Amino acid sequence: MKPILLTLAAFSLISCSSAPLSPFAAPSYAKSTTERQIQRAGNMNLKARSLKTSSEKSIALVANHKALITSSNLTQDNYSAQIRVPAVSLAPLMDSLGTVGKVTSKRVKMSDVTVAYLDLQAALKNKRALRDRLRSLLSRANKVEDTLKIEKELSRVQTELDQMEARMKSMQSKVTHSTLDLSIKRQRIPGPLGLFTESTSWALGKLFYLN
């Protein structure tokens, strides 16, 4: 095999070995001083007598905290919204939303993705170095056969690199911005008519049972 193709074969082996490490193994390059990469997702349920007023107040509060409602739904008995909020504003926003109704449940789920982040960061560094070496090799190729083989390998490596960079961007986005699922249910207060209806239903049920 010609020298340039031997080099290309070696690059292919390096490329295969540059896959992300297992998340179960602590990477050797991880340092105790590394900033933790935490993804947060909140969930909040409330009850309110005036669904219209509470939903309007919640929309205003979301805007005040520089957050964004990505989807929402309003029915006669429920208002729901999915909110994208800067991670540092998640807790303050949830505290503020607690003023628009009675909080029935509230929780925040946290996921530490530091190891996966460092693995992907290292893999990206290796993949970029491999791409650069292939580009250098391509610039020195003087035969059509060599050029075609290097271009094919370079295209494969660039595709993998683009996919890894997209995953890194998504991971970073989920660290810097949190999601919050908000639900506000109408709190119905039975009136005299409601109490009369309940009493009538109970009496009819008893009468049917006795007969």
N, C-alpha and C positions, 0 to 999 in steps of 0.2 A: 504494500500500500504506500502511496506517495506520502512524503512528510506532511504536507498541508492537510491531507485527509486523516492522517494519524492524529494530528492536533485536533481536528474537528471531532473525531471519535472520543478523544479525551474530554473535550468540552461537553459532549453529550452525557458522559458518565458523571461529570461534575454537576450538570443540570439536574440529573436524577437524584443526586445525593443532597440537593439543596432544598428538598421538600420540608415544610414546617415540622418541627419536633412534636412529639406526643405531649398533650397538655398534662399528662400524669407525671412527666419527668421535669424536675426543676432545671431550667437552662443554666449552663455554666456561666453565661455572661450576665445573668441577673444579679443586680446588686441590691443590698438592703436599703440603699438610699433612693432607689427607683420610685418615682411617683406612681402611686397606685392608680390603675385605670378602672374606675367604678361606673357601671351603668345602673341607672335608677329608673324605676317605673312605679308610678303611684296609682292608687285606686281609691275613690272617695264616693260615698253614698250619703245623700241627705234627704230630708223630708221638709216640705214647705207648704203653707196654706195657699199662697198665691204663686202658682207655677210661673206665670208670666213675669211677675215682678222679680222672682228669684233668678230666673234664667237671664233676664236683662241685666241684673246686677252682676251675675257671674261673668257675662260677656265683657262687661266694663272692667271687671277686676283682672281678667285675663289680659286685656289690652294694657292695663296699668303695669303689669309685670313683664311686659315685652314678650309675651307668649303668643301662640298662634293656635286657633281652633282649626284642626285639620279636617274634622267631620263632626256633624251634629244632627240631632233628630228631636223634634218636638211633637208630642202627641197630647191628647187631652189630660193624660194622667202622668206623663213622664217627660223629662228633658234629659238627654244624654249628649255628651260631647267628648271627643278625644282631643287632647291638648298637647302641643309640643312646646316645651318651656325650657329656658336655659337651666342647666342643672343647679346652679347656685340659687335659682329663684323657685325651685320646686316646693320646698318647705314653706317659705313665706306665702306663696300663692295658695297652698292648701290651708294655711291658717286664715287667710283672708276669705276664702270661699266658705269657711266654717261659719261666717257671719250671715250668710244668705239663707240659712235654714238650720234645721236640727240635724247634726251629724249622727248617722246611724252606724257607719263603719268608715275606717280610714286606715290605709296601710301603704307602706313603701317597700318594694322588693329591690334588693341590691345584688348585683352580680359583679364579682371581681374578675375582670378579664385581663389582668396584668400579664400573666404567663403567656396567654395566647397573643397578646399585643407584642411582647418581646420576641416571641417566636417568629411572628409575621414580619417584624421589623428586621430581624437578622436575615430571614429568607429573602426579603426585598433587597437588602444590601448585596447578598451573594448573586441574586438574579441580575441586578443592574451591572455588577462587575462582569458577569458572564456575557451579557449583551455587549458591553463595551469591548471585551476581548474579541468577540465575533466580528464586530464592526472593524476593528483593527486588522483582523485576519482577512476580512473581505477586501479591504483597501490594498492588500498585498497580493491578492490572488491574480494570477495572470493567465489562467486557463478557464475556458467556459465551464468545463466539468466541475472544477473546484468552486467557481463562482456560484453555480446553481445549487450545489450542496450546502454551501455556507449560507446563501440567502434563504434556503428552506429551513435550516436550523435557526437562523436569526429570526425568521418570521414566527416560528413556534415559541421561541424564548420570549419574544416581544408580546405575543398573545398571553402567555402565562403571566408576564409582568403586569400587563394591563389589568388582568383579573385580580391579581394580588393587590395592586394599588387601589382598585375599587373596593375590595374588602377592607383595606386599611382605612379608607375614607369613611366607609360605613361605620366601622368600629369607633373611630374618633368622633363621628357625629353623634353616636349614641352615648358617648361619654360626656360630651359638652352639652348635649340637650337631652332632657328626660321626657317621658310621656306620662300623661295623667288622664285616666278614664274617670269622668265625672258623671254621676247620675243623680238627678233630683226628682223625687216622686211627690205627687200631690198628696198632701195630708188632709184627708176628708174628715170633717167634723159633723157627726150625725145631728140633724135638727129634729124638731118635734115630729115632722112627717116621717123621718127615718126611724125614730124610736117607735112610732105607731106601727109602721110597716113590720119592724122586727117583732113587736108584740103580737100582731095579727098572725104572722107566719108561725110563731111559737104556739099560739092558741089553736090554730088550725091543725098543726102537727099533732098536738095532744088529742084533739077531738078525733082525728083519723085513727090514732093509735088505740083509743078507747073503743071505737066502733069495730 
